[in-house]
Structures are given as C-alpha cells and as structure tokens.
Amino acid sequence: MNLSTAEDRLAREFGAAIRARRKALGHTQADLAGMIGTNRRFISELERGKGTSYLAPALAAAEALGMRIGTLFADRAKPPGPLLPPL
C-alpha cells in the first residue's frame, strides 16, 4: 500500500470521525480543545484532515496485516459499564 494514499485516507476518516463525535456530544471545537489542552485551530485542522501524518504508518501496518486500525482500539473506546454496589 502506498503510504501517502493511506495517510490521506486516514486523515480524512479520522477528521470526519472526530468531527461527527464532537458534534454528536454537543461540543464546540473550543470545548474539545480545552479538554485536551490545545487550541481551537488545532481541532479545526485535525477535523479537516491535517496533522495526522504520524498515524499513517500505523494504518499501513494494520492494513498490510489484514486489519482495520479501529479494531485495535475498539475495546478501549467503550466506556465502562455502570458501577454497581457489591451484593
């Protein structure tokens, strides 16, 4: 797989996913920037597919092994279930 092609696709998909999730949760770019200690401009660039080039090799490696990179993080993204008091 061409690394440049993987990088471009990852940047678009990653940015779109971040934007969709942020909006679904009702956060502004400034809100998200504050949550991660950066600025709104960085969030804007991230959502437009800029600044994600460091992830391209990870995508290329996963795809070369027949994996989607998202499956590597699926379990981590799930919030823990409700805490129930012991019986």
C-alpha positions, 0 to 999 in steps of 0.5 A: 500500500502506498503510504501517502494514499493511506495517510490521506485516507486516514486523515480524512476518516479520522477528521470526519470521525472526530468531527461527527463525535464532537458534534454528536456530544454537543461540543464546540471545537473550543470545548474539545480543545480545552479538554485536551489542552490545545487550541481551537485551530488545532481541532479545526485542522485535525477535523479537516484532515491535517496533522495526522501524518504520524498515524499513517504508518500505523494504518499501513501496518494494520492494513498490510496485516489484514486489519482495520486500525479501529479494531485495535482500539475498539475495546478501549473506546467503550466506556465502562459499564455502570458501577454497581454496589457489591451484593 
